[in-house]
Amino acid sequence: MDHQILQENTPIFQRIKDYLVAEIAAGRWKEGEVVPSEQALVRQFGVSRMTVNRAVRELTAEQVLTRRQGSGTFVAPKKYQATLVEIKSIADEIRARGHEHASRLHLLEQEHAGEALARQFDLPPGSALFHSVIVHFENGKPIQVEDRWVNPASAPDYLKQDYAVITPNQHLMEAAPLQGATYSIEALSPPKEVAQMLAIDSRASCLVLKRKTTSGGLVASVVTMWHPGDLYQYTGSVG
């Protein structure tokens, strides 16, 4: 069918949506930049304000655009994706998007497990565990605080790794091949120190993934990963 006929059969509000999405994809308006006002789009397309409003409203609901009262309509921040069912290194995910990964180590030491943490590892209270806290960056923007506890019996060389070169996930997949994993996901307000590491307001909501992995019949790792709620989403499929 002729492209012109297809376009003519497309509702005008959808044409406006397609136009805005195509211009964003082409780089005319980048993340955080203002897009034409509804009044400007009314003049450009020669349609009613109601038609333009529907197009903009739907793109806002689809998180392509974001509105700021009194300021205008902007290109929404990109929602970075992380796979949920398949465990991958965050560095690999970022590079797969064509972006640059970097990390900053905040803590790497051996500590003694309190009662609740020891219970998660099926170990006696006071048992030695390795503990790391790392911030991961995508194109210079902090997108994850990784707070990880590791069973020394599963990864005895964990504290010897250079986590500016590899991620804890990459080391653990070699040292303690994955046997199984359990997850939980929730939206939480971050502790002050996590908010500072993510450069967000402590009242903001974070998307938090808690994951426990097993290897060789042992609990190998318990990790809590904090992400800015407005920048991240988890995706996955089964089957």
MOCOR-V692505 format. One record per residue. N is the residue number from 1. SS is DSSP state (H for helix, E for strand, - for the rest). PSI is psi as a letter, one per 30 degrees, with the letter a starting at -180 (none if undefined). Layout:
n,ss,psi
N,SS,PSI
N,SS,PSI
//
This chain:
n,ss,psi
1,-,k
2,-,k
3,H,e
4,H,e
5,H,e
6,H,e
7,H,e
8,H,f
9,H,f
10,-,k
11,-,k
12,H,e
13,H,e
14,H,e
15,H,e
16,H,e
17,H,e
18,H,e
19,H,e
20,H,e
21,H,e
22,H,e
23,H,e
24,H,e
25,H,e
26,-,f
27,-,g
28,-,e
29,-,k
30,-,l
31,-,k
32,-,f
33,-,l
34,E,k
35,-,l
36,-,k
37,-,l
38,H,e
39,H,e
40,H,e
41,H,e
42,H,e
43,H,e
44,H,e
45,H,f
46,-,h
47,-,l
48,-,l
49,H,e
50,H,e
51,H,e
52,H,e
53,H,e
54,H,e
55,H,e
56,H,e
57,H,e
58,H,e
59,H,f
60,H,e
61,H,e
62,-,g
63,-,g
64,-,e
65,E,l
66,E,k
67,E,k
68,E,j
69,-,k
70,-,f
71,-,e
72,E,a
73,E,k
74,E,l
75,E,k
76,-,l
77,-,k
78,-,k
79,-,j
80,E,k
81,E,k
82,E,k
83,E,k
84,-,e
85,-,e
86,-,k
87,-,j
88,-,l
89,-,k
90,H,e
91,H,e
92,H,e
93,H,e
94,H,e
95,H,e
96,H,f
97,-,g
98,-,g
99,-,l
100,-,k
101,E,k
102,E,l
103,E,l
104,E,k
105,E,k
106,E,f
107,E,k
108,E,j
109,E,l
110,E,k
111,E,l
112,E,k
113,-,k
114,-,l
115,H,e
116,H,e
117,H,e
118,H,e
119,H,e
120,H,e
121,-,g
122,-,h
123,-,l
124,-,k
125,-,k
126,-,f
127,-,k
128,E,k
129,E,l
130,E,k
131,E,k
132,E,k
133,E,j
134,E,k
135,E,k
136,E,k
137,E,k
138,E,j
139,-,h
140,-,f
141,E,k
142,E,k
143,E,f
144,E,k
145,E,j
146,E,j
147,E,j
148,E,k
149,E,k
150,E,k
151,-,j
152,-,f
153,-,f
154,-,e
155,-,i
156,-,f
157,-,g
158,H,e
159,H,f
160,H,f
161,-,l
162,-,j
163,-,g
164,-,f
165,-,e
166,-,l
167,-,l
168,H,e
169,H,e
170,H,e
171,H,e
172,H,e
173,H,f
174,H,e
175,H,e
176,-,i
177,-,k
178,-,k
179,-,e
180,E,l
181,E,k
182,E,k
183,E,l
184,E,k
185,E,k
186,E,l
187,E,k
188,E,l
189,E,k
190,-,l
191,-,l
192,H,e
193,H,e
194,H,e
195,H,e
196,H,e
197,H,e
198,H,f
199,-,h
200,-,l
201,-,k
202,-,f
203,-,f
204,-,l
205,E,k
206,E,k
207,E,k
208,E,k
209,E,k
210,E,k
211,E,k
212,E,k
213,E,k
214,E,l
215,E,k
216,-,h
217,-,g
218,E,l
219,E,j
220,E,e
221,E,k
222,E,j
223,E,k
224,E,k
225,E,j
226,E,k
227,E,k
228,E,k
229,-,f
230,-,f
231,-,f
232,E,k
233,E,l
234,E,k
235,E,l
236,-,l
237,-,l
238,-,k
239,-,none
//
